[in-house]
Amino acid sequence: MSHITPPRFLSPTFMPASKLNLVRNGQVPVYEQIAEHLKARIAAGELVAGQKLPGIKLLAKSMGVNHLTLRQALRTLEENRVVATESARGTFVVGNNPTQLQVALVLPNLNESSSRLSAGVQEVMTQSKSTVDIFHYDENDPLEREQINRLSAEGYDGAIVFPSLNPLSLKPLLQMLLDGYPLVFIDRAPGQFPCWSAWADNFRGGYLATERLIQTGCKRIACVSTNVSGVHDRYEGFLRAMGDHHLPVDFNLVRQVEPRDEHIEETMDEWLKLAEPPTGIFFTNDFQAFRGLRHARERGKKAPADLRIVGFDDLSICGLSTPALTTVRQDFVGIGRTAARLLAEQIGLPKEKRFSSARHESIPVELVVRGSA
């Protein structure tokens, strides 16, 4: 924490109790009333940035309250960055506005989508001159846990996390949530656990992708998905579209794979050898779709004449494949912006209210039609 200089000392009697008008048995706790009173004094310019408050016991006595109650009020103001306590120096007024934040962005890798997410986060944070440190764990579970442990240990004000959902990594994250540490999850979240999160409208995207295949004449439609929260919603969208168009789902043409699955080509071979192979395939990410498109071509199947394929993400290389890939566009920059805004909002809440105030924001998606379907 940076030092605030020069210190300006206040008289222990600077705050007569009569001016506080405390309601001892009201709905608002006494410590919150004290915190709001101090904030009002700062807003009025009666207390200015850099001023040092008297010691806890002296200040509590002058305000007519218990020192533990005052300590709780000051802790609330610290969390909102109105005051700052420095070891062996005391508590100082920071100001009426939040100070610059130092936040972390934890990503599984550094690729195109990560770059766009990062751009959105930094765009919002730099408006308040806050800093963003980027960590990436390179799909490595022990490294992910190490980086998660660094978040609170190194004093970050909060973090935006793209988690692997590995149970050993989730445990410290869930404990941080319970402790009131500001966290926002992107792309996926830990099951039904209440948390702040932001990602694409995956259900809508899965619906649009499947509907496109149906509209182009496909009847037997396959789906390759992964069993993580966000991506599973794309599969749910697939099921809904099939049902809304009264088409049966052949579950032999549904494959749930691990995120790092290396057997897309084997799955394609299995399906293409069927007596009634699929006429359309929805891949729930573009990388899998590229592999499927390439393997179909190697097996003599031309898209879209023999097989139609739709992906999900809209990476920049989608327009460079042969044929160009029809896909669902995620607004990665928009997801980053939203996550940063949610994190800043969460940091501004009292610690005890962060967990109970958790919410999710969904970012719209768009179907991008190209040559593969």
Buried (B, 14 or more C-beta within 10 A) or exposed (E): EEEBEEEBEBEBEBBEEEEBEBEEEEEEBBBBBBBBBBBEBBEEEEBEBBBBBBEBEBBBBBBEBBBEBBBBBBBBBBBBBBBBBBEEEBBBBBBBEBBEBBBBBBBBEEEEBBBBBBEBBBBBBEEEEBBBBBBBBEEBEEBBBEBBEBBBEEEBBBBBBBBBBEEEBBEBBBEBBEEBBBBBBBBBBBEEBBBBBBBBBBBBBBBBBBBBBBEBEBEBBBBBBBEBBBBBBBBBBBBBBBEEBEBEBBEEBBBBBEBEBEEBBEBBEBBBEEEEBBBBBBBBBBBBBBBBBBBBBEBEBEBBEBBBBBBBBBBEEBEEBEBBBBBBBBBBBBBBBBBBBBBBBBBEBBBEEBBEEBEBBBBEBBBBEBBBB
